[in-house]
Amino acid sequence: MRGYLSAFFLVTDMGWKKTGTIDYDDDLFQARIPVDFHIGCMGLAPKSHDQVDSIPPMPTGGNLDNRRIGKGTRMYYPVEVAGGLLSMGDTHAAQGDSELDGTGIETSLTGIFKISLIKQADFNDWQEELDFPLGETSSTYIVHSFTEIDYLETYFDNPEDIFANSDLNGAMGNAYTQTRKFLIARFGLSEDEANTYMTNAVDFGITQVVDGNWGVHAIIPKRVFTSKSSKSSSSSSRRLRS
């Protein structure tokens, strides 16, 4: 769904009924922002804690704040607890990578979602390696990683410590290792092949720097791989050096 949203509008023009005068303090620069509806926060419950902050993202998803999680994107989330306990919210009409000032254009959305459970007995070889939220579109895979792959494990006793310890160096390093692992498992590459592919074809981007446990994602284009170029993942997945 595409369109444009003016960055300057009156609430009365949007169907909001309010008595009295509405005063606007700012003389805003008028801009046109492309509408790109997406879900900022979606994922499953972690097994390590009975209650968690909804702001920092986790291996089971949560507040990824990736604008690509919208129409046409399939998300894979590791299931850690019985029933999965899917939740979603924080919907946006638009947001750039990094969500720099803390919020996208927040809105309410009503969508149609297809929820599928893939039993472990039915996993493909590469799905065994998924300990992070993975996105898939018709043309790409999207690997998500963070300052801490699992901040609830790193800061088990005081999870809120992640807010003071978030940085992009750790997020980029983890995004690299998670993407390398995925490429080896999914396409049967050697470690050196995966590194070369990432250098020349994968786009790494800053997902968000506002949620704690800052995020970096990797966009993997499928078009580089053909059925003839992919090897057996079972034979090459053992090539990864620690």
Stockholm file with secondary structure:
# STOCKHOLM 1.0

chainA/1-242         MRGYLSAFFLVTDMGWKKTGTIDYDDDLFQARIPVDFHIGCMGLAPKSHDQVDSIPPMPTGGNLDNRRIGKGTRMYYPVEVAGGLLSMGDTHAAQGDSELDGTGIETSLTGIFKISLIKQADFNDWQEELDFPLGETSSTYIVHSFTEIDYLETYFDNPEDIFANSDLNGAMGNAYTQTRKFLIARFGLSEDEANTYMTNAVDFGITQVVDGNWGVHAIIPKRVFTSKSSKSSSSSSRRLRS
#=GR chainA/1-242 SS CCEEEESCCCGGGGTCCCSSCCCCCCCCCCCEEEECCEEEEEECCCSSCSSCCSSSCBTTEECCCCTTSBTTCEEECCCCSTTCCCEEEEEEEECCTBCTTSCCEECCCCCCCCCCCCCGGGCCGGGGGCCSCEEECSSEEEEEEESSTTHHHHTSSCGGGGGGSCCHHHHHHHHHHHHHHHHHHHHCCCHHHHHHHHHHHCEEEEEESSSSSCEEEEEEEGGGCCTTTCCCHHHHGGGCCC
#=GC SS_cons         CCEEEESCCCGGGGTCCCSSCCCCCCCCCCCEEEECCEEEEEECCCSSCSSCCSSSCBTTEECCCCTTSBTTCEEECCCCSTTCCCEEEEEEEECCTBCTTSCCEECCCCCCCCCCCCCGGGCCGGGGGCCSCEEECSSEEEEEEESSTTHHHHTSSCGGGGGGSCCHHHHHHHHHHHHHHHHHHHHCCCHHHHHHHHHHHCEEEEEESSSSSCEEEEEEEGGGCCTTTCCCHHHHGGGCCC
//
